[in-house]
Amino acid sequence: MARRPDPYLTDAENPELEAEAIARGRPAKEVLPGGLYEALTQRTNETVSVTLDIDRSVLERFQSAGPNWRERMNEALKKASGGR
């Protein structure tokens, strides 16, 4: 018996893509106007995404201070490392 979709997870205005549509898809870099892809994907200030193991208490302290906790953590790490 086929499983019925969850009505809370379906959206009639945005149906699931069919295999044919997926096969026709092209990379954003090929279809966006000149320079837009680069502008949307470039990293500023030489930032790099990393995975870092830290104590839960440290993470909770930064997160409990509100939004932008990643920026505050980056600033604290810069200061601790004698960075700019």
N, C-alpha and C positions, 0 to 999 in steps of 0.2 A: 504494500500500500504506500502510495506517495505521501511524503511528509508535507503538511500544509505550512506555508511560510508564516512567520510571526508577523502579525499586522503592525506591530510597533517598529519592525525593522524593514518594512517595505514602504516604497514611496512611488505612487503612480506617476508622478511628474518626472521622476528620475529612475526609470526602469533599469534593471541589470543589463549590462552590455552582452550582446550575443557574440558568439565566437567569431562571426564574420566581421563585426565591427572592431573587435580586438585585433584581428589579423590585419585590418586596414590601418590601424593606428601607426603614427609616426612619432619619433622622438621630439620632444619640445624644442630641442636645439634646431631642428629642421623646419619647424613651422612658425616659431615666434619671429617677430620683426627684428631686423638687424640690431644687435647689441642688447636686446632685452633679455635674452637667455643669460648672457654673461653678467648683466647687471643684477639679475635675480639670484644667480648662483655664486657670485664672487664673495669671498670672505673679506671682511674689512679688518684693519689693524692686525693683520697676520694671525687671526684667531684660528685655532685648530680644535676640532671635536676629538675628545678623548674619553675613554672609560677609566674611571678612577675609583679605587676602593678607599673609602673614608669611614670613620666611625659614624654610626647612626646618630649619635648625640650631636656631632658636628653638623651633619646635614640638617637635623631637626632644628638646631639653633638658627641656621641661616634661613631655612624655610619659614620658621615661625615669625621672623622679622618682616614678612610680607613679600609682595611681588618683587621681581628683579633679584632674587636671591643668588642667581648664577653670577650676575654682574658684581654683586657685593663680595661673593666668594672669590672671584677673579681678582678684584682689587686687593683683598686680604692676602692672596697668594703673591701678587706683585710686590706688595709692601714687605712681606716676609722674605722674599727672595732678593730684596734690594733693587727691584726692577723700577722701571719708569713710573 
